[in-house]
């Protein structure tokens, strides 16, 4: 079901009656679309969690191309994006809420460890260090923020992903974050089967592990 947070940020929600755990999804840079509608419904049905996906660019018409979206990331502010994720957690109606995110959303998963609202977090190929073009006063470093609660975080890593280089993964693991590495995987290998980088077997393994992690 399409809905919105109190501040107007669009969300997609699937409620599970009597659910004791909630789940928030931080989408990739392309935001809410049928891919995430399907994901919300699948997680609610198969994982038994009231699930909400949150639009990362509310109120903006950025189109379907990558370039304008990539250029818009520095205009985002952590307090606003993380505030929406926390508000979505409250909207689930559950005391215990997990967070899962992909690509840019995976980066915000690292940052969301600083909110204290999510007891379990699964970041799929999130940027470990802020890409240089995204640096701005409103953007904090993922590594600086994840240290607030690193033990809550599982990081799914493709070892061929330029956004998660080996030295950055070492720094991430040094904080206490648990990592799940896939040696032959590139960026975005798991959540979108239409992408050339998709690896079905690795994706199944990653989601199975994430489900166990997010279930506590």
N, CA, C and O of each residue as an XYZ file, in Angstrom:
864
protein
N       0.837     -1.187      0.000
C       0.000      0.000      0.000
C       0.879      1.246      0.000
O       1.846      1.332      0.757
N       0.541      2.203     -0.845
C       1.271      3.455     -0.876
C       0.693      4.391      0.183
O      -0.523      4.517      0.324
N       1.585      5.041      0.921
C       1.138      5.939      1.969
C       2.205      7.014      2.154
O       3.028      7.230      1.264
N       2.195      7.682      3.294
C       3.176      8.733      3.566
C       3.379      8.859      5.061
O       2.488      8.558      5.854
N       4.583      9.316      5.437
C       4.841      9.671      6.821
C       4.112     10.971      7.147
O       3.575     11.625      6.253
N       4.092     11.341      8.405
C       3.386     12.558      8.817
C       3.930     13.797      8.126
O       3.200     14.769      7.934
N       5.215     13.775      7.748
C       5.803     14.946      7.085
C       5.620     14.917      5.562
O       6.105     15.804      4.860
N       4.924     13.899      5.059
C       4.647     13.814      3.634
C       5.583     12.936      2.842
O       5.336     12.710      1.658
N       6.654     12.427      3.440
C       7.572     11.545      2.716
C       6.843     10.279      2.289
O       6.242      9.609      3.130
N       6.878      9.931      0.995
C       6.179      8.738      0.531
C       6.791      7.457      1.091
O       8.008      7.345      1.242
N       5.935      6.510      1.388
C       6.361      5.187      1.832
C       5.506      4.129      1.141
O       4.412      4.409      0.650
N       6.030      2.920      1.118
C       5.254      1.745      0.751
C       5.239      0.841      1.971
O       6.289      0.547      2.543
N       4.047      0.396      2.373
C       3.908     -0.342      3.619
C       3.086     -1.604      3.405
O       2.096     -1.595      2.674
N       3.501     -2.683      4.042
C       2.725     -3.915      4.123
C       2.668     -4.317      5.584
O       3.693     -4.648      6.179
N       1.486     -4.290      6.162
C       1.315     -4.584      7.582
C       1.057     -6.067      7.799
O       0.395     -6.725      6.997
N       1.593     -6.572      8.895
C       1.387     -7.963      9.294
C       0.706     -7.949     10.655
O       1.300     -7.537     11.652
N      -0.516     -8.391     10.690
C      -1.271     -8.365     11.941
C      -0.560     -9.185     13.010
O      -0.165    -10.327     12.779
N      -0.405     -8.582     14.178
C       0.215     -9.280     15.293
C       1.715     -9.407     15.202
O       2.316    -10.112     16.013
N       2.350     -8.745     14.234
C       3.802     -8.842     14.080
C       4.509     -8.259     15.291
O       4.147     -7.189     15.780
N       5.518     -8.969     15.768
C       6.299     -8.478     16.903
C       7.554     -7.736     16.457
O       8.209     -7.072     17.260
N       7.885     -7.851     15.172
C       9.048     -7.152     14.640
C       8.654     -6.366     13.402
O       7.841     -6.810     12.591
N       9.252     -5.187     13.279
C       9.075     -4.378     12.093
C      10.368     -4.327     11.298
O      11.441     -4.655     11.803
N      10.244     -3.912     10.052
C      11.398     -3.802      9.163
C      11.232     -2.566      8.294
O      10.179     -2.346      7.696
N      12.291     -1.761      8.235
C      12.328     -0.582      7.371
C      13.333     -0.841      6.261
O      14.409     -1.389      6.502
N      12.976     -0.444      5.040
C      13.852     -0.581      3.885
C      14.313      0.800      3.432
O      13.500      1.699      3.216
N      15.631      0.956      3.293
C      16.219      2.160      2.699
C      16.569      1.826      1.249
O      17.551      1.121      1.013
N      15.803      2.304      0.277
C      16.031      1.920     -1.120
C      17.350      2.446     -1.674
O      18.045      3.241     -1.041
N      17.667      1.981     -2.866
C      18.840      2.488     -3.577
C      18.568      3.884     -4.115
O      17.523      4.468     -3.829
N      19.490      4.414     -4.883
C      19.434      5.796     -5.333
C      18.237      6.085     -6.239
O      17.864      7.245     -6.416
N      17.631      5.044     -6.813
C      16.482      5.236     -7.700
C      15.157      5.305     -6.944
O      14.116      5.545     -7.557
N      15.172      5.103     -5.642
C      14.005      5.347     -4.814
C      12.895      4.336     -4.963
O      13.085      3.250     -5.510
N      11.712      4.721     -4.457
C      10.553      3.836     -4.487
C      10.105      3.600     -5.927
O      10.029      4.525     -6.736
N       9.813      2.337     -6.219
C       9.358      1.914     -7.543
C       8.827      0.500     -7.394
O       8.910     -0.062     -6.302
N       8.283     -0.103     -8.453
C       7.700     -1.445     -8.294
C       8.626     -2.471     -7.679
O       8.163     -3.361     -6.966
N       9.940     -2.371     -7.938
C      10.891     -3.300     -7.325
C      10.724     -3.321     -5.811
O      10.733     -4.389     -5.199
N      10.570     -2.146     -5.204
C      10.476     -2.084     -3.747
C       9.064     -2.364     -3.247
O       8.891     -2.815     -2.115
N       8.063     -2.108     -4.063
C       6.720     -2.559     -3.697
C       6.700     -4.069     -3.559
O       6.158     -4.608     -2.594
N       7.296     -4.750     -4.536
C       7.372     -6.210     -4.483
C       8.189     -6.678     -3.286
O       7.832     -7.659     -2.634
N       9.286     -5.978     -2.994
C      10.142     -6.374     -1.886
C       9.420     -6.215     -0.551
O       9.497     -7.092      0.309
N       8.721     -5.098     -0.380
C       7.960     -4.875      0.847
C       6.949     -5.999      1.053
O       6.838     -6.555      2.146
N       6.215     -6.328     -0.004
C       5.201     -7.378      0.112
C       5.833     -8.738      0.390
O       5.298     -9.534      1.162
N       6.978     -8.997     -0.245
C       7.638    -10.289     -0.051
C       8.180    -10.425      1.367
O       8.000    -11.467      1.998
N       8.834     -9.399      1.870
C       9.366     -9.483      3.227
C       8.240     -9.624      4.250
O       8.353    -10.402      5.198
N       7.160     -8.874      4.058
C       6.045     -8.984      4.998
C       5.461    -10.393      4.981
O       5.165    -10.962      6.032
N       5.298    -10.950      3.780
C       4.696    -12.274      3.649
C       5.610    -13.382      4.121
O       5.189    -14.265      4.867
N       6.880    -13.341      3.685
C       7.799    -14.449      3.952
C       8.531    -14.291      5.284
O       8.828    -15.282      5.950
N       8.818    -13.067      5.666
C       9.577    -12.853      6.895
C       8.690    -12.545      8.089
O       9.154    -12.567      9.229
N       7.410    -12.256      7.838
C       6.468    -12.031      8.924
C       6.659    -10.729      9.668
O       6.300    -10.629     10.842
N       7.219     -9.727      9.005
C       7.479     -8.432      9.634
C       6.675     -7.339      8.924
O       6.663     -7.287      7.694
N       6.018     -6.483      9.667
C       5.446     -5.288      9.064
C       6.587     -4.494      8.443
O       7.549     -4.142      9.125
N       6.477     -4.214      7.150
C       7.612     -3.704      6.385
C       7.260     -2.390      5.698
O       6.180     -2.241      5.126
N       8.192     -1.441      5.765
C       7.999     -0.121      5.161
C       9.251      0.271      4.394
O      10.357      0.212      4.932
N       9.082      0.672      3.141
C      10.168      1.267      2.356
C       9.944      2.769      2.264
O       8.811      3.225      2.106
N      11.024      3.536      2.363
C      10.955      4.990      2.495
C      11.616      5.661      1.292
O      12.741      5.316      0.929
N      10.927      6.611      0.679
C      11.481      7.356     -0.447
C      12.650      8.245      0.016
O      12.473      9.045      0.934
N      13.833      8.123     -0.596
C      14.978      8.940     -0.151
C      14.987     10.372     -0.687
O      15.686     11.226     -0.140
N      14.223     10.647     -1.747
C      14.188     11.987     -2.344
C      12.760     12.526     -2.368
O      12.219     12.775     -3.445
N      12.141     12.711     -1.206
C      10.738     13.154     -1.195
C      10.581     14.545     -1.803
O      11.394     15.442     -1.581
N       9.502     14.691     -2.582
C       9.181     15.995     -3.151
C      10.019     16.408     -4.335
O       9.947     17.559     -4.765
N      10.820     15.491     -4.879
C      11.674     15.834     -6.019
C      11.348     14.941     -7.207
O      11.137     13.737     -7.062
N      11.311     15.552     -8.373
C      11.104     14.812     -9.607
C      12.447     14.702    -10.316
O      12.815     15.568    -11.110
N      13.174     13.631    -10.023
C      14.531     13.470    -10.539
C      14.604     12.568    -11.762
O      15.663     12.436    -12.374
N      13.496     11.952    -12.118
C      13.491     11.091    -13.291
C      14.171      9.760    -13.026
O      14.548      9.437    -11.900
N      14.316      8.995    -14.109
C      14.829      7.629    -13.991
C      16.317      7.512    -14.278
O      16.888      6.434    -14.112
N      16.961      8.598    -14.704
C      18.384      8.528    -15.037
C      19.239      8.672    -13.783
O      18.845      9.321    -12.815
N      20.410      8.057    -13.821
C      21.298      8.078    -12.664
C      21.895      9.458    -12.405
O      21.985      9.886    -11.254
N      22.301     10.152    -13.456
C      23.098     11.366    -13.280
C      22.434     12.412    -12.386
O      23.081     12.890    -11.454
N      21.170     12.793    -12.622
C      20.574     13.799    -11.733
C      20.400     13.314    -10.307
O      20.430     14.111     -9.369
N      20.219     12.029    -10.139
C      20.079     11.485     -8.794
C      21.427     11.489     -8.067
O      21.513     11.857     -6.896
N      22.462     11.080     -8.772
C      23.805     11.092     -8.191
C      24.174     12.517     -7.776
O      24.754     12.734     -6.712
N      23.829     13.488     -8.635
C      24.152     14.880     -8.341
C      23.335     15.434     -7.182
O      23.742     16.406     -6.546
N      22.178     14.821     -6.902
C      21.309     15.322     -5.831
C      21.699     14.815     -4.455
O      21.260     15.375     -3.450
N      22.516     13.765     -4.383
C      22.848     13.190     -3.080
C      23.491     14.203     -2.130
O      23.148     14.198     -0.948
N      24.413     15.079     -2.584
C      25.000     16.034     -1.640
C      23.991     17.009     -1.036
O      24.274     17.650     -0.023
N      22.817     17.122     -1.655
C      21.805     18.028     -1.104
C      20.977     17.362     -0.015
O      20.184     18.024      0.655
N      21.153     16.067      0.165
C      20.469     15.381      1.259
C      21.164     15.684      2.583
O      22.368     15.935      2.622
N      20.400     15.658      3.650
C      20.943     15.877      4.990
C      20.681     14.649      5.842
O      19.566     14.128      5.869
N      21.710     14.189      6.536
C      21.571     12.974      7.342
C      20.425     13.069      8.338
O      19.688     12.102      8.529
N      20.269     14.224      8.971
C      19.235     14.308      9.996
C      17.840     14.133      9.402
O      16.941     13.618     10.067
N      17.660     14.559      8.157
C      16.358     14.401      7.499
C      16.150     12.956      7.054
O      15.105     12.366      7.329
N      17.140     12.383      6.368
C      17.008     11.008      5.874
C      16.871     10.031      7.035
O      15.991      9.170      7.026
N      17.733     10.164      8.026
C      17.659      9.260      9.173
C      16.381      9.504      9.974
O      15.806      8.573     10.537
N      15.946     10.757     10.021
C      14.688     11.052     10.700
C      13.509     10.339     10.057
O      12.615      9.852     10.750
N      13.508     10.279      8.723
C      12.441      9.560      8.024
C      12.507      8.062      8.302
O      11.472      7.417      8.472
N      13.717      7.504      8.348
C      13.845      6.075      8.637
C      13.355      5.763     10.049
O      12.685      4.754     10.268
N      13.684      6.616     10.993
C      13.215      6.422     12.366
C      11.695      6.582     12.441
O      11.025      5.816     13.134
N      11.150      7.573     11.730
C       9.701      7.760     11.721
C       9.000      6.547     11.122
O       7.920      6.165     11.574
N       9.614      5.937     10.100
C       9.050      4.717      9.528
C       9.082      3.577     10.535
O       8.156      2.768     10.588
N      10.150      3.509     11.340
C      10.218      2.494     12.386
C       9.054      2.648     13.361
O       8.441      1.659     13.765
N       8.754      3.877     13.733
C       7.626      4.117     14.629
C       6.312      3.720     13.960
O       5.402      3.201     14.606
N       6.232      3.975     12.649
C       4.997      3.677     11.906
C       4.704      2.171     11.877
O       3.546      1.782     11.725
N       5.710      1.329     12.017
C       5.458     -0.119     12.037
C       4.639     -0.533     13.241
O       3.979     -1.571     13.215
N       4.672      0.271     14.306
C       3.965     -0.074     15.526
C       4.660     -1.129     16.361
O       4.080     -1.648     17.314
N       5.909     -1.455     16.013
C       6.666     -2.492     16.706
C       7.764     -1.868     17.558
O       8.383     -0.880     17.163
N       8.001     -2.451     18.726
C       9.107     -1.974     19.552
C      10.447     -2.365     18.947
O      11.392     -1.577     18.967
N      10.535     -3.581     18.407
C      11.771     -4.081     17.819
C      11.692     -3.932     16.305
O      10.808     -4.492     15.656
N      12.632     -3.164     15.754
C      12.593     -2.861     14.323
C      13.992     -3.018     13.741
O      14.972     -2.540     14.312
N      14.072     -3.692     12.600
C      15.313     -3.814     11.856
C      15.322     -2.871     10.666
O      14.298     -2.288     10.309
N      16.484     -2.731     10.061
C      16.672     -1.863      8.900
C      17.507     -2.603      7.878
O      18.518     -3.217      8.218
N      17.079     -2.546      6.610
C      17.841     -3.117      5.518
C      17.909     -2.074      4.405
O      16.931     -1.375      4.139
N      19.076     -1.976      3.756
C      19.212     -0.980      2.705
C      20.191     -1.422      1.640
O      21.014     -2.313      1.851
N      20.081     -0.778      0.491
C      20.805     -1.207     -0.698
C      21.501     -0.013     -1.350
O      20.900      1.045     -1.534
N      22.775     -0.200     -1.694
C      23.559      0.846     -2.377
C      23.546      2.119     -1.511
O      24.034      2.084     -0.381
N      23.008      3.226     -2.005
C      22.944      4.424     -1.189
C      22.185      4.155      0.108
O      22.557      4.655      1.169
N      21.120      3.363      0.014
C      20.390      2.988      1.223
C      21.225      2.166      2.172
O      21.049      2.243      3.388
N      22.145      1.371      1.623
C      23.076      0.643      2.470
C      24.020      1.560      3.212
O      24.389      1.291      4.355
N      24.419      2.661      2.554
C      25.235      3.668      3.221
C      24.476      4.269      4.403
O      25.036      4.464      5.482
N      23.187      4.559      4.182
C      22.401      5.118      5.278
C      22.164      4.096      6.381
O      21.899      4.469      7.524
N      22.257      2.823      6.056
C      22.192      1.808      7.115
C      23.364      1.969      8.081
O      23.180      1.907      9.297
N      24.566      2.175      7.545
C      25.716      2.404      8.418
C      25.472      3.625      9.306
O      25.734      3.596     10.509
N      24.970      4.689      8.694
C      24.738      5.921      9.456
C      23.629      5.741     10.492
O      23.666      6.352     11.561
N      22.640      4.895     10.171
C      21.495      4.714     11.065
C      21.859      4.010     12.361
O      21.077      4.032     13.311
N      23.038      3.381     12.420
C      23.481      2.805     13.690
C      23.581      3.869     14.770
O      23.517      3.562     15.961
N      23.737      5.124     14.353
C      23.877      6.219     15.314
C      22.554      6.658     15.924
O      22.544      7.417     16.893
N      21.417      6.184     15.361
C      20.120      6.636     15.864
C      19.679      5.885     17.108
O      18.891      6.407     17.897
N      20.176      4.660     17.297
C      19.751      3.848     18.422
C      18.371      3.237     18.283
O      17.879      2.609     19.220
N      17.733      3.409     17.129
C      16.352      2.911     16.977
C      16.279      1.489     16.425
O      15.302      0.779     16.661
N      17.307      1.076     15.692
C      17.252     -0.214     15.012
C      18.142     -1.226     15.732
O      19.344     -1.014     15.891
N      17.526     -2.334     16.166
C      18.315     -3.311     16.915
C      19.147     -4.204     16.005
O      20.141     -4.783     16.443
N      18.748     -4.320     14.743
C      19.507     -5.086     13.757
C      19.475     -4.352     12.424
O      18.435     -3.842     12.008
N      20.627     -4.304     11.757
C      20.761     -3.553     10.509
C      21.522     -4.412      9.508
O      22.544     -5.011      9.842
N      21.015     -4.469      8.277
C      21.701     -5.184      7.201
C      21.945     -4.222      6.052
O      21.006     -3.729      5.426
N      23.207     -3.964      5.785
C      23.601     -3.048      4.713
C      24.103     -3.857      3.527
O      25.087     -4.588      3.636
N      23.427     -3.725      2.402
C      23.864     -4.375      1.176
C      24.674     -3.390      0.348
O      24.147     -2.403     -0.165
N      25.954     -3.675      0.229
C      26.919     -2.894     -0.563
C      26.758     -1.381     -0.392
O      26.754     -0.618     -1.358
N      26.626     -0.979      0.878
C      26.586      0.444      1.182
C      27.969      1.073      1.100
O      28.974      0.419      1.380
N      28.015      2.330      0.721
C      29.284      3.043      0.641
C      29.879      3.165      2.039
O      29.255      3.716      2.946
N      31.077      2.651      2.200
C      31.732      2.656      3.508
C      32.350      4.016      3.793
O      32.320      4.505      4.922
N      32.901      4.607      2.768
C      33.379      5.984      2.843
C      32.544      6.831      1.892
O      32.159      6.371      0.817
N      32.270      8.048      2.282
C      31.449      8.936      1.464
C      32.169      9.244      0.148
O      33.285      9.762      0.178
N      31.561      8.939     -1.013
C      32.192      9.309     -2.284
C      32.468     10.807     -2.348
O      31.658     11.613     -1.889
N      33.583     11.169     -2.904
C      34.002     12.578     -2.937
C      32.920     13.497     -3.503
O      32.699     14.566     -2.933
N      32.228     13.139     -4.600
C      31.201     14.057     -5.126
C      30.009     14.248     -4.193
O      29.230     15.183     -4.380
N      29.853     13.385     -3.196
C      28.722     13.489     -2.283
C      29.045     14.278     -1.021
O      28.165     14.463     -0.180
N      30.255     14.738     -0.866
C      30.618     15.442      0.355
C      29.893     16.787      0.432
O      29.873     17.563     -0.524
N      29.302     17.034      1.598
C      28.581     18.281      1.834
C      28.387     18.430      3.335
O      28.570     17.467      4.080
N      28.014     19.633      3.793
C      27.840     19.825      5.237
C      26.810     18.897      5.866
O      26.899     18.583      7.053
N      25.827     18.453      5.075
C      24.785     17.607      5.635
C      25.095     16.126      5.637
O      24.329     15.332      6.184
N      26.222     15.738      5.025
C      26.565     14.330      4.882
C      27.714     13.954      5.817
O      28.832     14.450      5.676
N      27.422     13.078      6.765
C      28.465     12.569      7.645
C      29.125     11.342      7.061
O      28.590     10.712      6.149
N      30.294     11.001      7.588
C      31.012      9.820      7.131
C      30.380      8.552      7.713
O      30.178      8.458      8.923
N      30.071      7.580      6.851
C      29.495      6.335      7.374
C      30.338      5.687      8.470
O      29.796      5.226      9.474
N      31.644      5.649      8.290
C      32.506      5.021      9.296
C      32.462      5.755     10.627
O      32.597      5.133     11.681
N      32.277      7.064     10.594
C      32.214      7.831     11.830
C      30.926      7.577     12.597
O      30.901      7.670     13.825
N      29.856      7.257     11.875
C      28.555      7.091     12.504
C      28.257      5.651     12.895
O      27.533      5.411     13.862
N      28.802      4.697     12.164
C      28.514      3.294     12.476
C      29.122      2.872     13.808
O      28.662      1.907     14.419
N      30.148      3.583     14.265
C      30.808      3.189     15.513
C      29.900      3.341     16.727
O      30.234      2.855     17.807
N      28.749      4.012     16.568
C      27.821      4.136     17.688
C      27.243      2.788     18.102
O      26.942      2.577     19.277
N      27.085      1.867     17.140
C      26.536      0.544     17.458
C      26.941     -0.450     16.372
O      26.074     -0.984     15.681
N      28.224     -0.708     16.207
C      28.664     -1.560     15.102
C      28.195     -3.003     15.213
O      28.005     -3.673     14.199
N      28.008     -3.488     16.440
C      27.628     -4.890     16.610
C      26.234     -5.193     16.086
O      25.873     -6.358     15.915
N      25.444     -4.150     15.828
C      24.096     -4.373     15.292
C      24.100     -4.555     13.780
O      23.068     -4.889     13.198
N      25.254     -4.338     13.132
C      25.293     -4.216     11.676
C      25.926     -5.426     11.005
O      26.992     -5.897     11.400
N      25.236     -5.918      9.976
C      25.777     -6.893      9.034
C      25.977     -6.182      7.703
O      25.040     -5.582      7.176
N      27.185     -6.243      7.155
C      27.491     -5.616      5.875
C      27.693     -6.697      4.819
O      28.583     -7.538      4.940
N      26.860     -6.666      3.785
C      26.988     -7.586      2.653
C      27.887     -6.915      1.616
O      27.581     -5.827      1.127
N      28.990     -7.568      1.289
C      30.043     -6.951      0.489
C      30.320     -7.769     -0.771
O      30.498     -8.985     -0.704
N      30.355     -7.096     -1.907
C      30.880     -7.694     -3.131
C      32.329     -7.274     -3.280
O      32.618     -6.078     -3.322
N      33.232     -8.210     -3.358
C      34.649     -7.868     -3.333
C      35.130     -7.203     -4.622
O      36.263     -6.725     -4.676
N      34.296     -7.162     -5.654
C      34.631     -6.442     -6.885
C      33.914     -5.094     -6.969
O      33.891     -4.461     -8.024
N      33.343     -4.671     -5.875
C      32.573     -3.426     -5.818
C      33.499     -2.239     -5.554
O      34.159     -2.212     -4.515
N      33.572     -1.254     -6.460
C      34.450     -0.109     -6.217
C      34.016      0.753     -5.037
O      34.821      1.518     -4.505
N      32.752      0.641     -4.618
C      32.278      1.430     -3.479
C      32.637      0.786     -2.139
O      32.490      1.410     -1.088
N      33.107     -0.458     -2.176
C      33.537     -1.129     -0.946
C      34.939     -1.710     -1.158
O      35.114     -2.928     -1.120
N      35.932     -0.854     -1.379
C      37.291     -1.354     -1.622
C      37.836     -2.085     -0.402
O      37.362     -1.898      0.718
N      38.838     -2.921     -0.642
C      39.343     -3.813      0.401
C      39.811     -3.063      1.643
O      39.553     -3.508      2.761
N      40.493     -1.937      1.469
C      40.985     -1.208      2.643
C      39.842     -0.624      3.464
O      39.925     -0.548      4.690
N      38.768     -0.210      2.778
C      37.611      0.311      3.499
C      36.897     -0.801      4.258
O      36.402     -0.578      5.363
N      36.840     -2.003      3.671
C      36.222     -3.135      4.353
C      37.003     -3.488      5.610
O      36.409     -3.810      6.639
N      38.317     -3.432      5.536
C      39.149     -3.687      6.716
C      38.830     -2.677      7.812
O      38.693     -3.042      8.979
N      38.713     -1.401      7.429
C      38.374     -0.366      8.412
C      36.988     -0.600      8.999
O      36.771     -0.386     10.191
N      36.056     -1.037      8.167
C      34.700     -1.310      8.645
C      34.712     -2.462      9.643
O      34.090     -2.373     10.702
N      35.406     -3.529      9.315
C      35.470     -4.680     10.212
C      36.151     -4.315     11.525
O      35.823     -4.876     12.570
N      37.090     -3.386     11.480
C      37.793     -2.970     12.696
C      36.860     -2.283     13.696
O      37.158     -2.238     14.889
N      35.739     -1.751     13.219
C      34.775     -1.128     14.137
C      33.956     -2.160     14.895
O      33.363     -1.839     15.925
N      33.913     -3.399     14.404
C      33.079     -4.435     15.001
C      31.911     -4.845     14.136
O      31.150     -5.735     14.514
N      31.745     -4.213     12.972
C      30.699     -4.617     12.032
C      31.027     -6.010     11.495
O      32.180     -6.303     11.177
N      30.013     -6.862     11.396
C      30.187     -8.188     10.802
C      30.005     -8.088      9.295
O      29.081     -7.424      8.826
N      30.875     -8.737      8.536
C      30.773     -8.676      7.092
C      30.519    -10.057      6.496
O      30.949    -11.080      7.029
N      29.810    -10.048      5.380
C      29.562    -11.242      4.583
C      30.058    -10.929      3.185
O      29.458    -10.124      2.473
N      31.157    -11.567      2.789
C      31.835    -11.215      1.540
C      31.531    -12.222      0.435
O      31.407    -13.425      0.667
N      31.417    -11.678     -0.779
C      31.219    -12.497     -1.971
C      32.321    -12.144     -2.968
O      32.300    -11.057     -3.545
N      33.287    -13.049     -3.180
C      34.506    -12.726     -3.938
C      34.274    -12.312     -5.386
O      35.030    -11.495     -5.912
N      33.254    -12.850     -6.043
C      33.045    -12.570     -7.465
C      31.959    -11.530     -7.722
O      31.589    -11.297     -8.872
N      31.448    -10.909     -6.674
C      30.284    -10.034     -6.821
C      30.683     -8.574     -7.009
O      31.647     -8.090     -6.416
N      29.911     -7.886     -7.855
C      30.080     -6.459     -8.088
C      28.998     -5.692     -7.324
O      28.194     -6.278     -6.598
N      28.998     -4.373     -7.505
C      28.021     -3.524     -6.824
C      26.604     -3.884     -7.283
O      26.361     -4.080     -8.473
N      25.679     -3.968     -6.331
C      24.280     -4.190     -6.652
C      23.945     -5.583     -7.114
O      23.031     -5.759     -7.919
N      24.661     -6.587     -6.626
C      24.516     -7.938     -7.179
C      23.294     -8.690     -6.662
O      22.967     -9.752     -7.192
N      22.611     -8.171     -5.645
C      21.616     -9.006     -4.966
C      20.164     -8.586     -5.147
O      19.309     -9.450     -5.342
N      19.851     -7.297     -5.092
C      18.457     -6.915     -4.876
C      17.644     -6.675     -6.133
O      16.420     -6.564     -6.058
N      18.296     -6.592     -7.294
C      17.582     -6.276     -8.532
C      18.018     -7.255     -9.616
O      19.111     -7.139    -10.170
N      17.149     -8.222     -9.912
C      17.500     -9.273    -10.866
C      17.677     -8.757    -12.280
O      18.218     -9.472    -13.123
N      17.238     -7.535    -12.570
C      17.384     -6.990    -13.923
C      18.774     -6.403    -14.175
O      19.111     -6.073    -15.312
N      19.565     -6.274    -13.137
C      20.892     -5.666    -13.305
C      21.877     -6.682    -13.864
O      21.822     -7.859    -13.506
N      22.789     -6.236    -14.747
C      23.788     -7.163    -15.291
C      24.659     -7.805    -14.217
O      25.162     -8.914    -14.399
N      24.837     -7.101    -13.092
C      25.693     -7.623    -12.017
C      25.004     -8.669    -11.152
O      25.635     -9.243    -10.264
N      23.723     -8.929    -11.394
C      22.972     -9.827    -10.512
C      23.576    -11.224    -10.501
O      23.942    -11.766    -11.544
N      23.674    -11.797     -9.302
C      24.189    -13.153     -9.101
C      23.171    -13.891     -8.233
O      23.111    -13.698     -7.019
N      22.374    -14.739     -8.879
C      21.215    -15.331     -8.209
C      21.598    -16.155     -6.984
O      20.967    -16.032     -5.934
N      22.612    -16.984     -7.104
C      22.989    -17.833     -5.974
C      23.523    -16.999     -4.821
O      23.146    -17.213     -3.669
N      24.402    -16.047     -5.129
C      24.930    -15.171     -4.080
C      23.811    -14.347     -3.455
O      23.799    -14.131     -2.243
N      22.875    -13.887     -4.276
C      21.762    -13.100     -3.752
C      20.934    -13.911     -2.771
O      20.551    -13.412     -1.713
N      20.655    -15.163     -3.122
C      19.875    -16.021     -2.233
C      20.591    -16.227     -0.903
O      19.967    -16.201      0.159
N      21.903    -16.431     -0.969
C      22.682    -16.599      0.261
C      22.656    -15.329      1.095
O      22.479    -15.380      2.312
N      22.832    -14.191      0.438
C      22.863    -12.911      1.152
C      21.532    -12.621      1.835
O      21.509    -12.188      2.987
N      20.427    -12.853      1.137
C      19.125    -12.577      1.735
C      18.796    -13.573      2.845
O      18.157    -13.204      3.831
N      19.218    -14.814      2.703
C      19.005    -15.784      3.765
C      19.729    -15.362      5.045
O      19.177    -15.427      6.143
N      20.974    -14.932      4.874
C      21.755    -14.484      6.033
C      21.157    -13.202      6.625
O      21.095    -13.041      7.844
N      20.723    -12.306      5.757
C      20.127    -11.058      6.245
C      18.846    -11.336      7.023
O      18.590    -10.714      8.054
N      18.049    -12.269      6.527
C      16.820    -12.617      7.237
C      17.126    -13.134      8.642
O      16.489    -12.723      9.612
N      18.094    -14.027      8.746
C      18.469    -14.545     10.060
C      18.975    -13.425     10.963
O      18.631    -13.366     12.144
N      19.788    -12.545     10.407
C      20.347    -11.431     11.177
C      19.241    -10.507     11.659
O      19.205    -10.137     12.833
N      18.338    -10.132     10.758
C      17.293     -9.172     11.096
C      16.228     -9.769     12.010
O      15.495     -9.042     12.681
N      16.149    -11.093     12.029
C      15.201    -11.751     12.933
C      15.701    -11.775     14.371
O      14.961    -12.125     15.290
N      16.982    -11.394     14.559
C      17.534    -11.336     15.898
C      17.985    -12.675     16.416
O      18.474    -12.768     17.542
